[in-house]
Amino acid sequence: MAENVENQAPEQTGQQVTLRMDDQKMTTSYANAFRTNGSAEEVLLDFGINVMSPPPAQGQSPEINFQVTNRIVMNYFSAKRLAITLSQLIRRHEEQFGELELDVAKRQKAR
């Protein structure tokens, strides 16, 4: 990942620069869900966890509660670089381990 960041610096500044990473204030969060939104100038990414509510009464639909834990606000230029980087990362993963099937029904094994 650091190599992607290092490659971005010259693109953003137009010159060769030295990049130093400072992760002293970094936090780590887990998310199994996200929501996106945007304005004319910024992209909003909400990350969190989908939590299934207790089983509903008969005849009612199940309910999932999206607990938002983090919001990231980015400009569209950074969001585009993120999208490209994630696409490359996923492509390399699938080349090594196989396609990531998003349809849960297709991932389940027949019993």
CORLIN-V926624 format. One record per residue. SS is DSSP state (H for helix, E for strand, C for the rest). PHI is phi in whole degrees, 0 to 359 (none if undefined). BURIAL is I if it has 16 or more other ideal C-beta (glycine too) atoms within 10 Angstrom, else O. Layout:
BEGIN
ss & phi & burial
SS & PHI & BURIAL
SS & PHI & BURIAL
END
This chain:
BEGIN
ss & phi & burial
C & none & O
H & 300 & O
H & 296 & O
H & 297 & O
H & 296 & O
H & 296 & O
H & 289 & O
H & 285 & O
H & 304 & O
H & 296 & O
H & 295 & O
H & 281 & O
H & 257 & O
C & 80 & O
C & 213 & O
C & 286 & O
C & 226 & O
C & 263 & O
C & 250 & O
C & 246 & O
C & 266 & O
C & 242 & O
C & 252 & O
C & 296 & O
C & 258 & O
C & 291 & O
C & 238 & O
C & 240 & O
C & 228 & O
C & 252 & O
C & 220 & O
C & 244 & O
E & 208 & O
E & 210 & O
E & 220 & O
E & 243 & O
E & 205 & O
E & 199 & O
C & 242 & O
C & 295 & O
C & 243 & O
E & 222 & O
E & 251 & I
E & 249 & O
E & 240 & I
E & 260 & I
E & 242 & I
E & 184 & I
E & 233 & O
E & 278 & O
E & 239 & O
E & 283 & O
C & 290 & O
C & 306 & O
C & 308 & O
C & 286 & O
C & 295 & O
C & 303 & O
C & 91 & O
C & 258 & O
C & 279 & O
C & 297 & O
C & 232 & O
E & 246 & O
E & 257 & O
E & 268 & O
E & 270 & O
E & 284 & O
E & 247 & O
E & 216 & O
E & 235 & O
E & 246 & O
E & 248 & O
E & 227 & O
E & 280 & O
H & 293 & O
H & 294 & O
H & 294 & O
H & 297 & I
H & 293 & O
H & 297 & I
H & 298 & O
H & 300 & O
H & 295 & O
H & 296 & O
H & 297 & O
H & 299 & O
H & 295 & O
H & 298 & O
H & 292 & O
H & 301 & O
H & 296 & O
H & 298 & O
H & 293 & O
H & 297 & O
H & 274 & O
H & 243 & O
C & 103 & O
C & 297 & O
C & 271 & O
C & 279 & O
C & 276 & O
C & 281 & O
H & 301 & O
H & 300 & O
H & 284 & O
H & 277 & O
C & 288 & O
C & 272 & O
C & 292 & O
C & 257 & O
END
